[in-house]
Amino acid sequence: MRARLRSALPGRWFGDAAPVLDGVLAGLAAIWAALFAQLQAAIAQARVATATETFLDMIAVDFFGARFRRRVAEADVSFRVRLLRELRRERGTRGAVIAVLSDLTGRLPQVFESVRPADTGAWGCAAGYGVAGGWGSLELPFQCFVTALRPVGQGIALVDGWGGGAGGYGVGAAAWADHASIGGNVTDEDIAAAVASVMPAASIAWLRIES
């Protein structure tokens, strides 16, 4: 920045060595450089692809309110990937329910619609008592039954929980830990909110959560 300011002055006015001039220009250049750095930072924080830390959280709140938040100890990179996926997510379909739960838990859920022959089975079509299909009913329109599976690896690997068989700190598999050590980090409330976020209006999803 100082060099740019010096280049704007007529060359014949000052010699090659001008310490007083260089000192004045350096003071001005430091302020302009700081302002330019702030401008670049503001531009970066205004885009999902480049925003970081609190600004990325603010973008998520702007789009989704309190429904979509950063997980405990989640890094910007993984949070940004989830945010971009959520912005482009399909909604209002059976596939949307399956996709949102698969993305959240890493496990494929089961979705059963009692008015859908492909789920209930039909005579000569993937059906058999106690073998395949399910009881169908036309009295349950715009409703589905969803069985969601919790992520594999919830908790802390090889560390027992409170009241478990380890008995206490220093005995067996008990240990001190913090939130950063927790694997999975997906609660049942997160699963229920994910289903609600993609369901069509005036429809009902009966949710069952299993491990």
Phi, psi and omega in degrees: 000321178295321179295324179292320177295318181295323182291340179280347180272148177300131184297330184283350182283331185225151176281180179296324179254111179221077187298323180293314178299316181298324178294317178296314180295325180296322178295315177296319182295324180298319179293314180295322179295320178295318178296320179295320178296320177295321178297316179296321179294319179296320178297318181296320183283353180268002182234139179300322185294337185236352181293153182222158171050232187299326181294325177292322176296320179295322178297318179298320178294321179301320183277319192236000182066215183278356185290327186241111184228164176291138177283166181299127177062023180279134181283160180302321185299309182290324178295321179294319178299315179296321181295314179296322178296321181291326179295328183259009188292139171289144182221157173081014180227166175299317178299327179294320178296315180296317183293316184293323179285324177295319178294322185285316187255343184077010181228141184284124179277169174251131179237125181236125176245122187288348178257008183252111182303328180296335177270316184282334188085162180213166182304120181078012183222091174050047181223149176182138184298122181074008182243307183209165178080191180197170180291125178264158178201128176278359179272005179236059180288151177058033178226151177213159178247121185245127173250108181260145181249131178295154181298147174286137177091018174299145181093205183240123184301134174066015177239126183285154177274174180298128181083006179280191186286348184291328175094332180159172183298135180085358180239124177065233188256013179284150181196158172285145181206165176231181184298330182294341182274348187282129176267149178088285175063031178244120182268167175297327178295324177297319180295314180297318180294324180295318178296315181298329184288340183245355180288144177294158175296150178061032176230163184231134173243117175272114191254133172235132182245127181232162177267000000 
